[in-house]
Amino acid sequence: MKARAVKDLQRTLLAKGFRLNPDKGHHQNYVLEVGGLRTRVSTYFSHGAKDYGATLMQQVKKQLKFRSTATAEAFFDCPLTAEAYVALLREQQDL
């Protein structure tokens, strides 16, 4: 996966149904909410990181339950909508 700025990743997550969970200590934890309810799908960011390289992006991909790198890239590049993402998670039985 290509490197991305942490601020861009966080902005995309918030736009697609994730919410910042302030209860998770010193990391910035983002949890997917569907229909007002929290799900098991989450990822977190360290306060000091400004950019995530390929290795950290692979970890984010795994945490967000993407099986395909192309689908994960589409999520962060915005062609994959929040609704399509939730449908994908349900199809994979990850939600």
Backbone torsions as a table, in degrees:
resi	resn	phi	psi	omega
1	MET	NA	151.5	-178.7
2	LYS	-80.4	155.2	179.8
3	ALA	-69.1	148.9	-179.4
4	ARG	-144.7	153.7	175.3
5	ALA	-74.5	138.0	-178.7
6	VAL	-59.6	-40.0	179.9
7	LYS	-61.1	-38.3	177.8
8	ASP	-66.9	-40.8	177.7
9	LEU	-61.9	-46.3	-178.9
10	GLN	-64.4	-40.9	178.7
11	ARG	-62.2	-42.2	178.7
12	THR	-64.2	-44.5	179.9
13	LEU	-60.1	-45.2	-179.8
14	LEU	-63.8	-36.1	179.9
15	ALA	-71.3	-20.2	-174.8
16	LYS	-111.6	26.0	170.9
17	GLY	99.5	2.0	177.1
18	PHE	-87.5	149.8	177.8
19	ARG	-128.7	144.8	177.3
20	LEU	-71.5	128.0	-179.8
21	ASN	-101.4	101.2	-176.4
22	PRO	-71.8	-7.1	-177.0
23	ASP	-83.1	2.7	-171.5
24	LYS	-105.5	47.9	170.9
25	GLY	67.6	-143.6	-173.1
26	HIS	-87.5	-6.8	175.4
27	HIS	-89.6	157.0	175.4
28	GLN	-92.0	104.3	-175.4
29	ASN	-100.3	126.6	178.9
30	TYR	-111.7	128.0	-177.1
31	VAL	-120.5	135.4	177.6
32	LEU	-74.1	130.7	174.6
33	GLU	-112.9	132.1	177.9
34	VAL	-128.0	121.8	-179.1
35	GLY	62.1	31.7	179.7
36	GLY	81.4	0.2	-179.7
37	LEU	-111.5	140.4	176.2
38	ARG	-71.8	145.2	176.9
39	THR	-110.7	-176.5	177.6
40	ARG	-84.4	-7.4	-176.0
41	VAL	-82.9	120.1	-179.3
42	SER	-154.7	163.0	173.4
43	THR	-148.4	164.0	179.6
44	TYR	-139.7	158.6	180.0
45	PHE	-128.0	142.4	175.0
46	SER	-78.6	146.8	-178.4
47	HIS	-64.5	-29.9	-174.0
48	GLY	-83.7	-17.6	-175.0
49	ALA	-77.5	134.1	176.4
50	LYS	-105.6	-32.9	179.6
51	ASP	-133.1	146.8	174.2
52	TYR	-111.8	122.5	176.8
53	GLY	-81.1	-172.2	-175.6
54	ALA	-59.2	-40.2	-177.9
55	THR	-65.3	-48.0	179.0
56	LEU	-68.2	-33.0	177.4
57	MET	-65.9	-33.4	175.8
58	GLN	-64.1	-37.9	178.1
59	GLN	-67.6	-41.2	177.2
60	VAL	-62.8	-42.9	177.6
61	LYS	-56.0	-45.4	-179.4
62	LYS	-66.6	-43.5	-179.4
63	GLN	-63.4	-33.4	-179.3
64	LEU	-87.8	6.1	172.8
65	LYS	70.2	26.2	174.9
66	PHE	-82.0	132.9	176.9
67	ARG	-94.5	-23.5	-176.7
68	SER	-116.3	134.4	176.7
69	THR	-64.3	-38.0	-179.8
70	ALA	-62.0	-39.8	179.0
71	THR	-68.0	-40.9	177.7
72	ALA	-63.1	-42.9	177.8
73	GLU	-62.2	-40.7	178.4
74	ALA	-63.4	-36.3	177.6
75	PHE	-62.0	-48.1	-177.1
76	PHE	-78.7	-22.8	176.1
77	ASP	-87.5	-5.0	172.7
78	CYS	85.7	-2.1	173.2
79	PRO	-66.3	-27.2	179.0
80	LEU	-87.9	115.5	-177.2
81	THR	-77.3	167.3	177.2
82	ALA	-61.2	-41.4	-179.7
83	GLU	-64.9	-41.4	179.1
84	ALA	-66.8	-35.3	177.8
85	TYR	-65.0	-45.9	178.6
86	VAL	-63.0	-40.9	177.7
87	ALA	-62.3	-39.9	178.2
88	LEU	-63.1	-44.7	179.1
89	LEU	-61.8	-40.9	179.0
90	ARG	-66.8	-40.3	178.8
91	GLU	-62.4	-39.6	179.1
92	GLN	-80.1	-5.5	-176.8
93	GLN	63.0	35.2	175.9
94	ASP	-99.6	4.5	-178.8
95	LEU	-133.2	NA	NA
